[in-house]
Amino acid sequence: MPLLVEAREIIAAFQMMIRKKSLADLEPWLERARSGLAASFANGVVKDQAAVSAAITSPWSNGQTEGQITKLKLVKRQMYGRGKLDLLQARVIGAV
């Protein structure tokens, strides 16, 4: 159980680092995360460290775009086999 608590704390620290936009905390976080249950996640962060650094320092976010795409995909999955493009367009435009 202590390993799960530590993993939760590591993930919470990552989330706070992103929210506070604190790039200086990235290296210490990586060192801490590599030794626990979150090692796989930390290795993924290391592989794409440039993108993570940009996400921390950049004022821009694509969250709104991703949300709209997710919503569109959900509607498409719900309609699978039931209609054509005109019905999809009516549902998406009608949902807005």
FENHU-V792150 format. One record per helix or strand of 3 or more residues. SS is the DSSP state (H for helix, E for strand). FROM is the first residue (numbers start at 0). LEN is the number of residues. If there is no record, write none. Layout:
SS/FROM/LEN, SS/FROM/LEN
//
This chain:
H/1/19, H/24/9, H/38/9, H/48/9, H/62/16, H/84/11
//
